[in-house]
Amino acid sequence: MSASSSPNNNNASRLDTSAQRLRQLHNQLDMSSNGSVSAFGAVQQAPEDPLFGLMAAYRADKDPKKVDLGIGAYRDNNAVPWILPVVKKVGL
């Protein structure tokens, strides 16, 4: 058996290949400030969802008759579900 094909050399070669792959992965990942590894460091932030702007405008509006049309079930002041008139009209 030659030295290059001995079990010890094959194990060393596999370990070397594994170590190289781990270094490649580590270089692709981003290190956070606390030293933990994050796979999201290279991900660009998506644009803000328009609904968040709508929610901010709702919170800033001082009109006492305002209606929150954001996500969720709509209820009146007595916590009774309120169905939008247009939804009633089409029968959904």
RODORO-312879 format. One record per residue (C-alpha): residue number from 1; residue in one letter; x, z, y. Coordinates in nm, 2 decimals. Example, Ala and Ser with C-alpha at 12.3 -4.5 7.8 and 13.67 -1.06 7.14 Angstrom:
2
resi: 1; resn: a; east: 1.23; up: 0.78; north: -0.45
resi: 2; resn: s; east: 1.37; up: 0.71; north: -0.11
end
This chain:
92
resi: 1; resn: m; east: 0.00; up: 0.00; north: 0.00
resi: 2; resn: s; east: 0.14; up: -0.10; north: 0.34
resi: 3; resn: a; east: 0.17; up: 0.15; north: 0.62
resi: 4; resn: s; east: -0.07; up: -0.05; north: 0.83
resi: 5; resn: s; east: -0.35; up: -0.02; north: 0.57
resi: 6; resn: s; east: -0.31; up: 0.34; north: 0.47
resi: 7; resn: p; east: -0.62; up: 0.57; north: 0.51
resi: 8; resn: n; east: -0.44; up: 0.77; north: 0.78
resi: 9; resn: n; east: -0.37; up: 0.46; north: 0.99
resi: 10; resn: n; east: -0.73; up: 0.34; north: 0.95
resi: 11; resn: n; east: -0.86; up: 0.68; north: 1.07
resi: 12; resn: a; east: -0.62; up: 0.68; north: 1.36
resi: 13; resn: s; east: -0.73; up: 0.33; north: 1.45
resi: 14; resn: r; east: -1.10; up: 0.43; north: 1.44
resi: 15; resn: l; east: -1.03; up: 0.74; north: 1.65
resi: 16; resn: d; east: -0.84; up: 0.53; north: 1.90
resi: 17; resn: t; east: -1.12; up: 0.28; north: 1.92
resi: 18; resn: s; east: -1.38; up: 0.56; north: 1.96
resi: 19; resn: a; east: -1.17; up: 0.73; north: 2.23
resi: 20; resn: q; east: -1.14; up: 0.39; north: 2.42
resi: 21; resn: r; east: -1.52; up: 0.35; north: 2.40
resi: 22; resn: l; east: -1.58; up: 0.70; north: 2.53
resi: 23; resn: r; east: -1.35; up: 0.63; north: 2.82
resi: 24; resn: q; east: -1.54; up: 0.31; north: 2.90
resi: 25; resn: l; east: -1.87; up: 0.49; north: 2.89
resi: 26; resn: h; east: -1.73; up: 0.78; north: 3.10
resi: 27; resn: n; east: -1.61; up: 0.53; north: 3.37
resi: 28; resn: q; east: -1.96; up: 0.36; north: 3.38
resi: 29; resn: l; east: -2.13; up: 0.69; north: 3.43
resi: 30; resn: d; east: -2.14; up: 0.88; north: 3.76
resi: 31; resn: m; east: -2.01; up: 1.23; north: 3.80
resi: 32; resn: s; east: -2.23; up: 1.45; north: 4.00
resi: 33; resn: s; east: -2.11; up: 1.72; north: 4.24
resi: 34; resn: n; east: -2.15; up: 1.99; north: 3.98
resi: 35; resn: g; east: -1.93; up: 1.80; north: 3.73
resi: 36; resn: s; east: -2.22; up: 1.70; north: 3.50
resi: 37; resn: v; east: -2.24; up: 1.34; north: 3.40
resi: 38; resn: s; east: -2.54; up: 1.13; north: 3.52
resi: 39; resn: a; east: -2.63; up: 0.78; north: 3.39
resi: 40; resn: f; east: -2.84; up: 0.73; north: 3.71
resi: 41; resn: g; east: -2.56; up: 0.73; north: 3.97
resi: 42; resn: a; east: -2.54; up: 0.35; north: 3.98
resi: 43; resn: v; east: -2.92; up: 0.30; north: 4.00
resi: 44; resn: q; east: -3.04; up: 0.20; north: 4.34
resi: 45; resn: q; east: -3.33; up: 0.38; north: 4.50
resi: 46; resn: a; east: -3.65; up: 0.19; north: 4.49
resi: 47; resn: p; east: -3.84; up: 0.13; north: 4.81
resi: 48; resn: e; east: -4.09; up: 0.40; north: 4.91
resi: 49; resn: d; east: -4.43; up: 0.37; north: 4.75
resi: 50; resn: p; east: -4.69; up: 0.28; north: 5.03
resi: 51; resn: l; east: -4.91; up: 0.56; north: 4.89
resi: 52; resn: f; east: -4.66; up: 0.82; north: 5.02
resi: 53; resn: g; east: -4.69; up: 0.68; north: 5.37
resi: 54; resn: l; east: -5.07; up: 0.69; north: 5.34
resi: 55; resn: m; east: -5.05; up: 1.06; north: 5.22
resi: 56; resn: a; east: -4.83; up: 1.15; north: 5.52
resi: 57; resn: a; east: -5.07; up: 0.98; north: 5.76
resi: 58; resn: y; east: -5.36; up: 1.17; north: 5.61
resi: 59; resn: r; east: -5.18; up: 1.50; north: 5.65
resi: 60; resn: a; east: -5.09; up: 1.42; north: 6.01
resi: 61; resn: d; east: -5.45; up: 1.32; north: 6.10
resi: 62; resn: k; east: -5.63; up: 1.60; north: 6.27
resi: 63; resn: d; east: -5.98; up: 1.45; north: 6.24
resi: 64; resn: p; east: -6.21; up: 1.70; north: 6.06
resi: 65; resn: k; east: -6.41; up: 1.41; north: 5.91
resi: 66; resn: k; east: -6.11; up: 1.24; north: 5.75
resi: 67; resn: v; east: -6.15; up: 1.15; north: 5.38
resi: 68; resn: d; east: -5.85; up: 1.15; north: 5.14
resi: 69; resn: l; east: -5.86; up: 0.82; north: 4.95
resi: 70; resn: g; east: -5.54; up: 0.89; north: 4.76
resi: 71; resn: i; east: -5.50; up: 0.93; north: 4.39
resi: 72; resn: g; east: -5.75; up: 1.16; north: 4.22
resi: 73; resn: a; east: -6.12; up: 1.24; north: 4.19
resi: 74; resn: y; east: -6.30; up: 1.26; north: 4.52
resi: 75; resn: r; east: -6.52; up: 1.56; north: 4.58
resi: 76; resn: d; east: -6.74; up: 1.68; north: 4.87
resi: 77; resn: n; east: -6.71; up: 2.01; north: 5.04
resi: 78; resn: n; east: -6.91; up: 2.17; north: 4.75
resi: 79; resn: a; east: -6.66; up: 2.04; north: 4.49
resi: 80; resn: v; east: -6.92; up: 1.79; north: 4.36
resi: 81; resn: p; east: -6.77; up: 1.46; north: 4.26
resi: 82; resn: w; east: -6.83; up: 1.20; north: 4.54
resi: 83; resn: i; east: -6.86; up: 0.84; north: 4.43
resi: 84; resn: l; east: -6.76; up: 0.58; north: 4.68
resi: 85; resn: p; east: -7.07; up: 0.39; north: 4.80
resi: 86; resn: v; east: -6.91; up: 0.06; north: 4.71
resi: 87; resn: v; east: -6.85; up: 0.18; north: 4.35
resi: 88; resn: k; east: -7.22; up: 0.29; north: 4.33
resi: 89; resn: k; east: -7.32; up: -0.05; north: 4.46
resi: 90; resn: v; east: -7.13; up: -0.24; north: 4.18
resi: 91; resn: g; east: -7.24; up: 0.01; north: 3.92
resi: 92; resn: l; east: -6.90; up: 0.12; north: 3.79
end
